[in-house]
């Protein structure tokens, strides 16, 4: 969708709301385990809660190695 913010017509209509996702993307369990094993001893206690509570999704794509720009 192409939206010209400078046009009065578009300002009157408004900007459409984004689609709401009902799920967390998460990371693969294998990757989470590697991160916790390697980095957990190095990180402060207050940062570990984020990684311990990170959602797991075995269908997740690693965006560092796989990227689809479609």
C-alpha positions in Angstrom: 0.0 0.0 0.0 1.4 3.4 -1.0 0.3 6.3 1.1 1.1 9.9 0.4 1.1 11.7 3.8 1.0 15.1 2.3 -2.3 14.7 0.5 -5.3 16.2 2.2 -7.5 13.3 1.0 -5.3 10.8 2.8 -5.2 12.9 6.0 -9.0 13.0 6.1 -9.3 9.2 5.5 -6.7 8.4 8.0 -3.9 5.8 8.2 -5.2 2.2 8.2 -4.4 0.2 11.4 -1.9 -2.6 11.0 -3.0 -6.3 11.2 -2.8 -7.5 14.8 -0.8 -10.7 15.4 -2.3 -13.1 17.9 1.0 -15.1 18.4 4.6 -14.6 19.3 7.2 -15.3 16.6 9.6 -17.0 19.0 12.8 -18.8 18.2 13.7 -22.5 17.9 14.3 -24.4 21.1 17.7 -25.5 19.9 18.8 -21.8 19.4 17.3 -20.8 22.8 19.2 -23.6 24.5 22.5 -22.5 22.8 22.0 -18.9 23.9 21.2 -19.9 27.5 24.2 -22.3 27.7 26.8 -19.9 26.2 25.6 -16.5 27.3 23.7 -17.0 30.5 26.9 -17.2 32.6 28.1 -13.9 31.1 24.9 -11.8 31.4 23.6 -10.1 34.5 20.8 -11.7 36.4 18.2 -9.1 35.4 18.8 -9.9 31.7 18.4 -13.7 32.0 14.6 -13.5 32.6 14.1 -12.2 29.1 15.9 -15.2 27.6 14.3 -17.7 29.9 10.8 -16.5 29.1 11.4 -16.1 25.4 8.6 -18.0 23.4 9.7 -21.1 21.5 8.4 -21.9 18.1 10.0 -24.7 16.2 8.6 -23.3 12.9 10.4 -20.0 13.4 12.9 -18.9 10.8 16.3 -17.6 11.7 16.2 -14.1 10.2 20.0 -13.8 10.3 20.5 -16.7 7.7 17.1 -16.7 6.0 15.5 -13.5 4.8 12.6 -13.1 2.4 12.0 -9.6 1.2 8.6 -10.3 -0.4 
